[in-house]
Protein backbone atom coordinates (compact mmCIF):
# COMPACT_ATOMS: atom_id res chain seq x y z
CA UNK A 1 0.00 0.00 0.00
CA UNK A 2 1.28 3.43 -0.94
CA UNK A 3 2.02 5.74 1.99
CA UNK A 4 0.57 9.25 2.16
CA UNK A 5 2.90 12.06 1.12
CA UNK A 6 4.13 14.66 3.57
CA UNK A 7 1.71 17.20 2.05
CA UNK A 8 -1.22 14.81 2.31
CA UNK A 9 -0.37 14.31 5.98
CA UNK A 10 -0.24 18.09 6.51
CA UNK A 11 -3.74 18.36 5.05
CA UNK A 12 -4.94 15.42 7.14
CA UNK A 13 -3.46 16.99 10.28
CA UNK A 14 -5.61 20.06 9.57
CA UNK A 15 -8.67 17.81 9.40
CA UNK A 16 -7.61 16.29 12.71
CA UNK A 17 -7.55 19.78 14.23
CA UNK A 18 -11.10 20.37 13.03
CA UNK A 19 -10.28 22.83 10.26
CA UNK A 20 -12.45 23.21 7.18
CA UNK A 21 -10.99 22.65 3.72
CA UNK A 22 -10.90 26.42 3.20
CA UNK A 23 -9.03 26.94 6.49
CA UNK A 24 -6.54 24.21 5.62
CA UNK A 25 -5.99 25.79 2.23
CA UNK A 26 -5.33 29.22 3.74
CA UNK A 27 -2.94 27.74 6.31
CA UNK A 28 -0.97 25.78 3.69
CA UNK A 29 -1.22 28.43 0.92
CA UNK A 30 -3.07 26.09 -1.45
CA UNK A 31 -6.50 26.23 -3.01
CA UNK A 32 -9.52 24.53 -1.54
CA UNK A 33 -9.73 22.27 -4.61
CA UNK A 34 -6.14 21.16 -3.96
CA UNK A 35 -7.04 20.36 -0.36
CA UNK A 36 -9.91 18.20 -1.62
CA UNK A 37 -7.57 16.41 -4.04
CA UNK A 38 -5.07 15.68 -1.27
CA UNK A 39 -7.87 14.36 0.94
CA UNK A 40 -9.24 12.09 -1.79
CA UNK A 41 -5.76 10.67 -2.35
CA UNK A 42 -5.09 10.07 1.33
CA UNK A 43 -8.55 8.51 1.77
CA UNK A 44 -7.73 6.05 -1.02
CA UNK A 45 -4.29 5.29 0.40
CA UNK A 46 -5.72 4.63 3.87
CA UNK A 47 -8.76 2.73 2.57
CA UNK A 48 -11.41 5.05 4.03
CA UNK A 49 -14.12 7.24 2.54
CA UNK A 50 -14.75 10.20 4.83
CA UNK A 51 -12.94 12.70 7.07
CA UNK A 52 -12.98 11.06 10.50
CA UNK A 53 -11.56 7.56 9.89
CA UNK A 54 -8.43 8.67 8.01
CA UNK A 55 -7.27 10.77 10.95
CA UNK A 56 -7.80 7.83 13.31
CA UNK A 57 -6.08 5.42 10.91
CA UNK A 58 -3.12 7.77 10.44
CA UNK A 59 -2.71 8.13 14.21
CA UNK A 60 -2.92 4.36 14.70
CA UNK A 61 -0.27 3.82 12.02
CA UNK A 62 2.03 6.43 13.57
CA UNK A 63 1.73 8.82 10.62
CA UNK A 64 0.22 11.63 12.75
CA UNK A 65 0.74 12.34 16.45
CA UNK A 66 -2.01 11.52 18.92
CA UNK A 67 -4.15 14.58 19.75
CA UNK A 68 -2.84 16.34 22.83
CA UNK A 69 0.42 14.40 22.64
For each residue, the residues with C-beta under 8 A, 3 or more apart:
1: 45 47
2: 45
3: 45 63
4: 8 9 12 41 42 45 46 58 63
5: 8 9 41
6: 9 10
7: 10 11 28 38
8: 4 5 11 12 38 39 41 42 45
9: 4 5 6 12 13 42 58 63 64
10: 6 7 13 14 28
11: 7 8 14 15 24 28 35 38 39 42
12: 4 8 9 15 16 38 39 42 54 55 58 63 64
13: 9 10 16 17 64
14: 10 11 17 19 23 24 27 28 35
15: 11 12 18 19 24 39 51 54 55
16: 12 13 55 58 59 64 67
17: 13 14
18: 15
19: 14 15 23 24 27
20: 23 24
21: 24 25 32 35 36 39
22: 25 26 32 35
23: 14 19 20 26 27
24: 11 14 15 19 20 21 27 28 35
25: 21 22 28 29 30 31 32 34 35
26: 22 23 29
27: 14 19 23 24
28: 7 10 11 14 24 25 35
29: 25 26
30: 25 34 35
31: 25 34 35
32: 21 22 25 35 36
33: 36 37
34: 25 30 31 37 38
35: 11 14 21 22 24 25 28 30 31 32 38 39
36: 21 32 33 39 40
37: 33 34 40 41
38: 7 8 11 12 34 35 41 42
39: 8 11 12 15 21 35 36 42 43 51 54
40: 36 37 43 44
41: 4 5 8 37 38 44 45
42: 4 8 9 11 12 38 39 45 46 54 58
43: 39 40 46 48 49 50 54
44: 40 41 47
45: 1 2 3 4 8 41 42
46: 4 42 43 53 54 57 58
47: 1 44 57
48: 43 53 54 57
49: 43 53
50: 43 53 54
51: 15 39 54 55
52: 55 56
53: 46 48 49 50 56 57
54: 12 15 39 42 43 46 48 50 51 57 58
55: 12 15 16 51 52 58 59 64
56: 52 53 59 60
57: 46 47 48 53 54 60 61
58: 4 9 12 16 42 46 54 55 61 63 64
59: 16 55 56 62 63 64 65 66 67
60: 56 57
61: 57 58
62: 59
63: 3 4 9 12 58 59
64: 9 12 13 16 55 58 59
65: 59 69
66: 59 69
67: 16 59
68:
69: 65 66
